[in-house]
């Protein structure tokens, strides 16, 4: 596979005629590709600039340093997923189990996009760069847990889910999705039977287990659902 650092900027509008306001997004996209492909420590800002098709010094105009650039990558890549989920939580008319399934599908779409692999990146680099790990905990992991807590509370209030320790259950619910991401980006290519490692089947089994583990003894969530 070609090294992303050696690849030219994507074709399109010539570099000199690009709008100035578009340049930070181009730098972020180039940094994301390089960080995921090569790792945070191994990536230099000069390589990011070359990949983005901008001058070597331009990233420093928009980002204080490489750590600031990685934070921008995480925010630009993952925050829209949170915003979509939070909007759905406010407006979705269906059951909480259905909402879980829809959000799981959106999570997997993200994992298959160029943004997939950011969790693996942070886990791999977090020990050597604790400020990055702390940032990811504060802005991604904790926000994700709070979101799942709200979704569980929604299900409990509607009589769909049984009473539970929502804080701990949120941790339990998120963990299998994190493992699916790590497996996909680390070991997926080495699965001896790829058909059995299908992510769609994994998610179906996961949400089936989730439904039966969370649902109330009686109530809206158990009506019309398989026993």
Long-range contacts (C-beta under 8 A, 24 or more apart in sequence): 3-37, 3-38, 4-30, 4-33, 4-34, 4-37, 4-38, 4-51, 5-34, 5-38, 5-43, 5-47, 5-50, 5-51, 7-51, 8-53, 9-51, 9-52, 9-53, 9-54, 15-53, 15-54, 23-52, 23-54, 23-58, 23-62, 24-62, 24-63, 24-72, 25-76, 26-52, 26-53, 26-54, 27-52, 27-54, 27-58, 27-59, 27-62, 27-63, 27-69, 28-69, 28-72, 28-73, 28-76, 29-114, 31-59, 31-69, 31-70, 31-72, 31-73, 32-73, 32-77, 32-114, 32-115, 32-118, 33-114, 35-70, 35-73, 35-121, 36-114, 36-116, 36-117, 36-118, 36-120, 36-121, 39-121, 39-124, 39-125, 40-66, 40-70, 40-121, 40-125, 40-129, 40-132, 41-125, 41-128, 41-129, 45-69, 67-129, 67-131, 67-132, 70-132, 71-132, 71-135, 73-118, 74-118, 74-122, 74-135, 74-136, 74-139, 74-140, 75-139, 77-115, 77-118, 78-110, 78-115, 78-118, 78-140, 81-106, 81-107, 81-110, 82-143, 82-144, 82-147, 85-147, 86-147, 89-147, 89-150, 89-151, 89-154, 95-155, 95-158, 95-160, 95-220, 95-221, 96-151, 96-152, 96-154, 96-155, 96-158, 96-160, 96-161, 96-221, 97-155, 97-160, 97-207, 97-210, 97-211, 97-214, 97-215, 97-221, 97-225, 99-151, 99-154, 100-151, 100-207, 100-210, 101-203, 101-207, 103-151, 104-177, 104-203, 104-206, 104-207, 105-203, 107-177, 108-180, 108-199, 108-200, 108-203, 111-180, 111-181, 111-184, 111-185, 111-199, 116-181, 116-184, 116-185, 117-185, 119-178, 119-181, 119-182, 119-185, 120-181, 120-182, 120-185, 120-186, 123-182, 141-174, 144-174, 145-170, 145-171, 145-174, 146-170, 148-173, 148-174, 152-214, 155-214, 155-221, 158-219, 158-220, 159-216, 159-219, 159-220, 159-221, 160-214, 160-215, 160-216, 160-219, 160-220, 160-221, 161-214, 161-215, 161-216, 161-221, 162-214, 162-215, 162-216, 162-217, 164-214, 169-214, 173-210, 176-206, 177-206, 180-206
